[in-house]
Amino acid sequence: MTKISILGCGWLGLPLAKALLGNGFSVNGSTTTVEKISGLKNSGINPFLINVTLSAVEGALDSKSISGTIDSFLQKSTTLIIDIPPKLRGNAKGLSPDASGALEKTFVKKIAILIPFIEKSSVKNVLFISSTSVYNDAEPFVTEETIPKPDTEGGKQLLETEQLLQSNEHFKTTVLRFGGLIGEDRQPVKFLSGRENLDNPDAPINLIHQKDCIGIILKIIENNSWNETFNAVAPSHPSRSVYYTQKAIDLNLALPKFNHSKPSIGKTILSKKIETVLGYTFTKFIT
């Protein structure tokens, strides 16, 4: 039985693990939370408590470690799926708020810590879950041929991590750049409900449903599509004002109010390569 390791069994990683089990794979799954171990085990996933940490000493990121049995987590796996978010919006744990440059490349450094363990393991293929935040809004239409020029810290670190993994000759890495994630229990309109003066009402949305995220990953594994880069966004792009207003109505929420006095700025992410190279058909259109 082919084994796959998933680093990060969260909102996407857990249902992905269950889908892989349903397709005949054996799955090692990691979490950073002790309380989630039993849930993983009860789902048929081999659970591991894995945490990559960067500790600060006098405001400097100079100590690094992995807690947990990372070697056992990777043992006998042919594929590693890395699905952990950068989480760069706040201070890194253990860092003082005034530590100069404390967040610089923290995510990149965490993945760099993992790489020697991957190199000496049985893993031949890595699937890195990235984001379309590696693109800015300079180009109206974006494909995989568009040169990424991120303008956010998260986007910059994701792009550098992509390059770090794809340049490694010990394993093959496919990068999967998801747009905004939505699902039955994840609707971004809830954060916009009742808010006023929202910018970019006419900008296109670039969202993807959890079910298509999982379907695309299964297709990559099935087709052995390694050393690739894919944008993954549903092929329908209504405007922000149209989409979020309708979703607020559907969910009986207070309507968001948009500012139409300024020009809207936004890109359209195209995912045609998903359909042509993988032969994948999206099941969840965004309307």
C-alpha positions as CSV (number, residue, x, y, z in Angstrom):
1,M,0.0,0.0,0.0
2,T,1.4,3.4,-1.0
3,K,2.0,5.7,1.9
4,I,1.6,9.5,1.8
5,S,2.6,11.9,4.6
6,I,0.6,15.1,5.1
7,L,2.3,17.9,7.1
8,G,-0.6,19.8,8.4
9,C,-4.0,18.0,8.9
10,G,-6.1,21.1,9.3
11,W,-9.1,22.5,7.4
12,L,-7.8,21.1,4.0
13,G,-5.3,18.4,5.2
14,L,-7.8,16.4,7.2
15,P,-10.5,15.9,4.6
16,L,-7.7,15.3,2.0
17,A,-6.3,12.6,4.2
18,K,-9.7,10.9,4.4
19,A,-10.0,11.1,0.6
20,L,-6.6,9.5,0.2
21,L,-7.6,6.7,2.6
22,G,-10.7,6.2,0.5
23,N,-8.6,5.9,-2.6
24,G,-6.5,3.1,-1.1
25,F,-3.5,5.0,0.3
26,S,-2.0,4.8,3.7
27,V,-1.7,8.2,5.4
28,N,0.6,9.7,8.0
29,G,-0.8,13.0,9.2
30,S,0.7,15.6,11.4
31,T,-0.8,18.1,13.8
32,T,0.6,20.6,16.3
33,T,-2.2,20.0,18.8
34,V,-2.3,17.1,21.2
35,E,-6.1,17.1,21.4
36,K,-6.3,16.3,17.7
37,I,-4.3,13.2,17.8
38,S,-7.2,10.9,18.8
39,G,-9.4,12.3,16.0
40,L,-6.7,11.6,13.4
41,K,-6.3,8.0,14.7
42,N,-10.1,7.4,14.8
43,S,-10.2,8.5,11.1
44,G,-7.7,5.8,10.2
45,I,-4.7,8.3,9.8
46,N,-1.4,7.4,11.4
47,P,-1.1,10.5,13.8
48,F,2.1,12.4,14.5
49,L,2.6,15.4,16.7
50,I,5.1,17.5,14.7
51,N,6.0,21.1,15.3
52,V,8.7,23.2,13.6
53,T,9.8,26.1,15.9
54,L,12.1,29.1,15.6
55,S,13.1,30.4,19.0
56,A,14.3,33.9,19.7
57,V,17.3,34.7,21.8
58,E,17.7,38.4,22.4
59,G,15.4,39.2,19.5
60,A,17.3,37.0,17.0
61,L,16.1,33.9,15.2
62,D,19.1,31.8,16.0
63,S,17.7,28.6,17.4
64,K,15.8,26.0,15.5
65,S,14.3,22.6,16.2
66,I,11.6,20.1,15.2
67,S,9.6,18.5,18.0
68,G,8.2,15.1,17.2
69,T,9.4,12.0,15.3
70,I,9.9,13.6,11.9
71,D,11.9,10.6,10.6
72,S,9.1,8.2,11.5
73,F,6.5,10.6,10.0
74,L,8.4,10.4,6.6
75,Q,9.4,6.8,6.8
76,K,8.3,4.7,3.8
77,S,6.3,7.6,2.3
78,T,6.7,8.2,-1.4
79,T,5.0,11.6,-1.3
80,L,5.0,14.5,1.2
81,I,2.2,17.1,1.1
82,I,3.2,20.3,2.9
83,D,0.0,22.2,3.9
84,I,1.0,24.6,6.6
85,P,0.3,28.4,6.3
86,P,2.9,31.0,6.8
87,K,1.0,32.8,9.6
88,L,2.9,36.0,9.4
89,R,0.3,38.5,10.5
90,G,1.3,38.5,14.1
91,N,4.5,38.1,16.1
92,A,6.2,34.7,16.1
93,K,5.8,32.8,19.3
94,G,8.5,33.8,21.8
95,L,9.5,36.9,20.0
96,S,9.2,40.3,21.6
97,P,6.9,42.8,19.8
98,D,9.8,45.2,19.2
99,A,12.3,42.6,17.9
100,S,13.6,44.2,14.7
101,G,13.0,42.0,11.7
102,A,11.8,39.1,13.8
103,L,9.3,37.8,11.2
104,E,11.8,38.0,8.3
105,K,11.8,34.7,6.4
106,T,10.5,32.7,9.4
107,F,8.3,30.5,7.2
108,V,11.2,30.0,4.7
109,K,13.5,29.0,7.5
110,K,11.0,26.5,8.9
111,I,10.8,24.7,5.5
112,A,14.6,24.8,5.2
113,I,14.8,23.0,8.5
114,L,12.6,20.2,7.1
115,I,14.6,19.7,3.9
116,P,17.5,17.6,5.2
117,F,14.9,15.2,6.7
118,I,13.1,14.9,3.4
119,E,16.4,14.4,1.6
120,K,17.4,11.3,3.7
121,S,13.8,9.9,3.7
122,S,12.0,7.7,1.1
123,V,10.1,10.7,-0.2
124,K,10.5,11.1,-3.9
125,N,7.7,13.7,-4.5
126,V,6.7,16.8,-2.6
127,L,3.4,18.7,-3.1
128,F,3.7,22.2,-1.7
129,I,0.4,24.0,-1.1
130,S,1.1,27.7,-2.0
131,S,-1.2,30.6,-2.8
132,T,-2.0,33.0,-5.6
133,S,-0.7,35.8,-3.2
134,V,2.6,35.3,-5.0
135,Y,1.1,37.4,-7.8
136,N,0.3,41.1,-7.4
137,D,-2.4,43.1,-9.2
138,A,-0.2,44.6,-11.9
139,E,-1.4,42.0,-14.5
140,P,-5.1,41.9,-15.3
141,F,-4.9,38.2,-16.3
142,V,-2.5,35.8,-14.6
143,T,-1.4,32.3,-15.8
144,E,1.5,30.1,-14.6
145,E,3.6,31.9,-17.2
146,T,3.2,35.2,-15.3
147,I,6.3,36.2,-13.3
148,P,5.3,36.3,-9.6
149,K,6.0,39.7,-8.0
150,P,4.4,39.4,-4.5
151,D,3.7,42.6,-2.6
152,T,2.9,41.0,0.8
153,E,5.2,39.4,3.3
154,G,3.2,36.1,3.1
155,G,3.4,36.1,-0.7
156,K,7.2,36.8,-0.7
157,Q,7.9,34.0,1.7
158,L,5.7,31.5,-0.1
159,L,7.5,32.3,-3.4
160,E,10.9,31.9,-1.8
161,T,9.8,28.6,-0.3
162,E,8.5,27.4,-3.7
163,Q,11.9,28.1,-5.2
164,L,13.7,26.5,-2.3
165,L,11.8,23.2,-2.8
166,Q,11.8,23.2,-6.6
167,S,15.5,23.8,-6.8
168,N,16.3,20.7,-4.7
169,E,17.5,17.7,-6.8
170,H,16.8,15.1,-4.2
171,F,13.0,15.1,-4.8
172,K,10.5,16.5,-7.3
173,T,8.3,19.3,-6.2
174,T,4.9,20.4,-7.6
175,V,3.6,23.8,-6.4
176,L,-0.1,24.2,-6.2
177,R,-1.2,27.9,-5.9
178,F,-4.7,28.0,-4.5
179,G,-6.9,31.1,-4.6
180,G,-9.2,32.0,-1.7
181,L,-10.4,28.9,0.0
182,I,-14.1,28.3,0.6
183,G,-16.3,25.4,1.8
184,E,-19.5,24.4,3.5
185,D,-18.0,25.7,6.8
186,R,-15.9,28.5,5.3
187,Q,-17.6,31.5,3.8
188,P,-15.5,34.7,3.6
189,V,-18.7,36.8,3.4
190,K,-19.1,36.3,7.1
191,F,-16.1,38.6,7.7
192,L,-17.5,41.2,5.3
193,S,-21.1,41.2,6.6
194,G,-22.3,44.6,7.6
195,R,-19.0,46.3,6.8
196,E,-19.0,49.6,4.9
197,N,-16.8,51.4,2.4
198,L,-15.2,48.2,1.1
199,D,-12.8,48.8,-1.8
200,N,-12.6,47.1,-5.2
201,P,-16.3,46.3,-5.8
202,D,-15.7,45.5,-9.5
203,A,-12.6,43.4,-8.9
204,P,-13.0,39.7,-9.9
205,I,-12.9,37.1,-7.2
206,N,-10.5,34.2,-7.3
207,L,-11.9,31.5,-5.1
208,I,-11.8,27.7,-5.0
209,H,-14.0,25.2,-3.1
210,Q,-12.5,22.7,-0.8
211,K,-13.9,19.8,-2.8
212,D,-12.0,21.0,-5.9
213,C,-8.8,21.5,-3.9
214,I,-9.0,17.8,-2.9
215,G,-9.9,16.7,-6.4
216,I,-7.0,18.5,-8.0
217,I,-4.5,17.0,-5.5
218,L,-5.8,13.5,-6.1
219,K,-5.4,14.1,-9.8
220,I,-1.8,15.3,-9.4
221,I,-1.0,12.1,-7.5
222,E,-2.9,9.9,-10.0
223,N,-1.1,11.5,-13.0
224,N,2.3,11.7,-11.3
225,S,2.4,15.3,-12.3
226,W,5.6,16.3,-10.5
227,N,8.0,19.2,-11.2
228,E,5.0,21.4,-12.1
229,T,3.3,24.6,-11.0
230,F,-0.4,25.0,-11.1
231,N,-2.8,27.9,-10.4
232,A,-6.0,26.5,-8.8
233,V,-8.9,28.8,-9.0
234,A,-12.5,28.1,-10.1
235,P,-13.1,29.2,-13.7
236,S,-15.8,31.7,-12.8
237,H,-15.0,35.2,-11.6
238,P,-18.0,37.4,-10.6
239,S,-17.2,40.8,-9.1
240,R,-16.6,41.2,-5.4
241,S,-19.8,43.2,-4.9
242,V,-22.0,40.8,-6.9
243,Y,-20.7,37.7,-5.3
244,Y,-20.5,38.9,-1.6
245,T,-23.8,40.6,-1.8
246,Q,-25.6,37.5,-3.1
247,K,-23.8,35.3,-0.5
248,A,-24.9,37.6,2.3
249,I,-28.5,37.4,1.0
250,D,-28.2,33.6,0.8
251,L,-27.0,33.3,4.4
252,N,-29.3,36.0,5.8
253,L,-26.5,38.2,6.8
254,A,-26.2,42.0,6.8
255,L,-25.1,43.2,3.4
256,P,-21.6,44.5,2.9
257,K,-21.4,48.0,1.4
258,F,-18.9,48.8,-1.3
259,N,-17.2,52.0,-2.2
260,H,-17.9,52.6,-5.9
261,S,-16.2,56.1,-6.0
262,K,-12.8,54.8,-6.8
263,P,-11.6,52.5,-9.6
264,S,-11.4,48.8,-8.7
265,I,-8.1,47.0,-8.8
266,G,-7.8,43.2,-9.1
267,K,-6.5,40.4,-11.2
268,T,-8.1,37.3,-12.7
269,I,-6.3,34.1,-12.0
270,L,-6.6,31.6,-14.9
271,S,-6.4,27.9,-14.2
272,K,-6.6,26.5,-17.7
273,K,-3.5,24.4,-17.1
274,I,-5.4,22.4,-14.5
275,E,-7.8,21.4,-17.1
276,T,-5.4,20.8,-20.0
277,V,-2.5,19.2,-18.3
278,L,-4.2,17.3,-15.5
279,G,-7.5,16.7,-17.4
280,Y,-9.4,17.9,-14.3
281,T,-12.9,19.3,-14.5
282,F,-14.0,21.7,-11.8
283,T,-17.1,20.6,-9.9
284,K,-17.8,23.8,-7.9
285,F,-18.4,26.9,-9.8
286,I,-18.4,30.2,-7.9
287,T,-21.6,32.1,-8.6
